[in-house]
Amino acid sequence: MIEITRKNDSEGDRRRYFRVDDELVLTVNRLDHDLFDEELARFEEKRKSIGYMNNIELEKENLFPLRQKLENLYPEIAEYIAHLEKRLDMLSQTVMQDNNESYQAPQKVNISAQGIRFYSDEIFAKDDMVELRLILQPSQKILLIIGCVVWCVEDPNAVGKEKNVVAVDFTYINEADRDVLIKHIQPKQIKILSQNEACS
């Protein structure tokens, strides 16, 4: 059983997460409310198959103090392990790209560690449950998340067929995936805060 966090954050809690404009590859699948338990089980199995690299990254961070100790005591062994890790990362990225059946272009979104807003040609109802597949750019890291639609409104100024703005709260997200998303957002957050500070 993978570690999934179900979030029921208040409005105040949601504001703790910094929102940024971003571009990423996004696939959205509406889930069946009546079969949600089965949908969740399938989600967990899919998450296992595509999210193992994110789990490894989190484990590496947790083992960082031990690695530092190893580098001090046995630097040659530590260097060899680092080389193996680098080769494993390269191989894993190749496998992930080969298994990536979605070659669609990135789209503009507004995202935080708690939720996402995006344009869609579909109309969603409040409380619809959706499965989100995010491919971050340029790292190509894949996140699989279940979310709940907060609202969906038509943008009269939108160009093209994707005229509906959809806001989704993340309700089922693996903690390793959330950690990856936070690290993805942080550089953009720092840049925005620096620009605001320069303008003030």
C-alpha positions in Angstrom: 0.0 0.0 0.0 1.6 3.3 -1.0 1.5 6.3 1.3 -1.3 8.5 0.1 -2.3 11.6 1.9 -6.0 12.7 1.7 -6.2 16.5 2.2 -9.2 18.3 3.7 -7.5 21.7 4.2 -9.3 24.8 5.2 -9.1 27.9 3.1 -6.5 29.2 5.4 -4.4 26.1 5.1 -4.6 26.2 1.3 -3.1 29.7 1.3 0.1 28.3 2.9 1.0 26.9 -0.5 2.5 29.4 -3.0 0.8 29.5 -6.4 2.8 30.0 -9.6 2.0 30.1 -13.3 3.6 27.2 -15.1 3.6 25.1 -18.2 3.3 21.3 -18.0 1.8 18.4 -19.8 -1.6 17.6 -18.2 -4.0 14.8 -18.8 -7.4 14.9 -16.9 -9.7 11.9 -16.6 -13.1 12.2 -14.9 -13.7 9.4 -12.3 -16.9 7.6 -11.6 -18.4 8.6 -8.2 -20.3 5.3 -7.9 -17.1 3.3 -8.5 -14.7 5.5 -6.6 -13.3 2.7 -4.4 -12.4 0.7 -7.5 -11.0 3.9 -9.2 -8.8 4.6 -6.1 -7.4 1.1 -6.2 -6.5 1.4 -9.8 -5.0 4.8 -9.1 -2.7 3.3 -6.5 -1.6 0.6 -8.8 -0.8 3.1 -11.6 1.0 5.4 -9.1 3.3 2.5 -8.1 4.3 1.9 -11.7 5.1 5.5 -12.6 6.0 7.1 -9.3 8.9 4.9 -8.1 11.5 7.5 -9.1 9.9 10.1 -6.8 9.9 7.6 -4.0 13.6 7.0 -4.6 14.4 10.7 -4.5 12.6 11.1 -1.2 14.5 8.1 0.3 17.8 9.6 -0.9 17.0 12.8 0.9 16.2 10.9 4.1 19.5 9.0 3.9 21.5 12.2 3.3 23.0 12.3 6.8 24.2 8.7 6.5 25.7 9.5 3.1 27.6 12.4 4.5 29.0 10.1 7.2 30.0 7.6 4.5 31.8 10.3 2.5 33.8 11.3 5.5 34.8 7.8 6.4 35.0 6.0 3.0 35.2 8.7 0.3 36.1 6.2 -2.5 33.1 4.0 -1.7 30.8 7.1 -1.5 32.1 8.3 -4.9 31.3 4.8 -6.4 27.8 4.8 -5.0 27.2 8.3 -6.3 28.3 7.1 -9.8 25.9 4.2 -9.6 23.1 6.5 -8.5 23.7 8.8 -11.5 23.6 5.9 -13.9 20.4 4.6 -12.3 18.8 8.1 -12.6 19.7 8.2 -16.3 18.3 4.7 -16.9 15.1 5.5 -15.0 14.5 8.7 -16.9 14.9 6.8 -20.2 12.4 4.2 -19.1 10.0 6.9 -17.9 10.2 8.6 -21.3 9.8 5.4 -23.2 6.7 4.6 -21.1 5.2 8.0 -21.6 2.4 7.5 -24.1 1.4 11.2 -23.9 3.4 13.4 -26.3 1.0 16.4 -26.1 2.3 19.9 -25.9 2.6 21.6 -22.4 -0.2 23.8 -21.4 -0.4 26.9 -19.2 -1.6 26.2 -15.6 -1.6 27.9 -12.2 -0.4 25.4 -9.6 0.5 25.0 -6.0 1.3 21.9 -3.8 -2.4 21.8 -3.0 -4.2 22.4 -6.3 -4.2 23.4 -9.9 -6.2 25.7 -12.3 -6.2 25.0 -16.0 -8.2 25.5 -19.2 -10.3 22.7 -20.6 -12.8 22.1 -23.4 -14.8 19.9 -21.0 -17.4 21.2 -18.5 -16.9 19.9 -15.0 -19.3 20.0 -12.1 -18.4 21.0 -8.5 -17.2 18.0 -6.5 -16.4 15.9 -9.6 -13.4 13.7 -8.9 -10.7 13.6 -11.5 -7.4 11.8 -12.0 -4.6 14.2 -13.0 -1.4 13.1 -14.7 1.2 15.9 -14.7 4.5 15.8 -16.5 6.7 18.6 -15.1 9.0 20.6 -17.4 11.8 20.3 -18.1 12.5 17.5 -15.6 9.9 15.2 -17.2 9.0 13.9 -13.7 5.5 12.4 -13.7 3.0 12.9 -10.9 -0.3 11.1 -10.6 -2.9 12.8 -8.4 -6.6 12.5 -7.6 -8.4 15.8 -7.2 -11.8 17.3 -6.5 -13.2 20.0 -8.8 -13.8 23.2 -6.8 -15.3 25.2 -9.6 -15.5 25.4 -13.4 -16.4 28.7 -15.2 -16.4 29.8 -18.8 -13.8 32.5 -19.7 -15.5 34.8 -22.3 -12.0 36.1 -23.3 -10.5 32.6 -24.0 -9.2 31.9 -27.4 -9.7 28.4 -29.0 -11.9 25.6 -27.9 -10.6 25.4 -24.3 -12.8 28.0 -22.8 -13.5 26.6 -19.4 -11.3 27.4 -16.4 -11.2 24.5 -13.9 -10.0 24.7 -10.4 -9.1 21.4 -8.7 -7.9 20.7 -5.1 -5.5 17.7 -4.7 -7.2 15.2 -2.4 -5.1 12.1 -2.9 -1.4 12.7 -3.4 1.7 10.7 -2.5 4.0 12.6 -0.2 7.0 11.9 -2.4 5.0 13.4 -5.3 4.1 16.4 -3.2 7.8 16.9 -2.3 8.7 16.8 -6.0 6.0 19.4 -6.8 7.2 21.7 -4.0 10.8 21.5 -5.2 9.6 22.3 -8.7 7.7 25.3 -7.6 10.3 26.8 -5.2 12.6 28.3 -7.9 9.7 30.1 -9.5 8.5 31.2 -6.1 11.9 32.7 -5.3 12.0 34.5 -8.6 8.6 36.0 -8.1 9.4 37.2 -4.5 12.7 38.7 -5.7 10.9 40.6 -8.5 8.3 41.9 -6.1 11.0 43.0 -3.6 12.9 44.8 -6.4 9.7 46.7 -7.4 8.8 47.7 -3.9 
